[in-house]
Amino acid sequence: MLFVKDLMSLVIAPIFVGLVLEMISRVLDEEDDSRK
């Protein structure tokens, strides 16, 4: 069971990080657009 948990964390962690980076980049893009 521990192996499955580690496997899920290995799969979910990169996806979660990718989503967070995508959100941050979108927010920064919106701020840049509002400045122009």
Protein Blocks (a to p, Z undefined) as FASTA:
>chain_A
ZZmmmmmmmmmmmmmmmmmmmmmmmmmmmmmmmmZZ
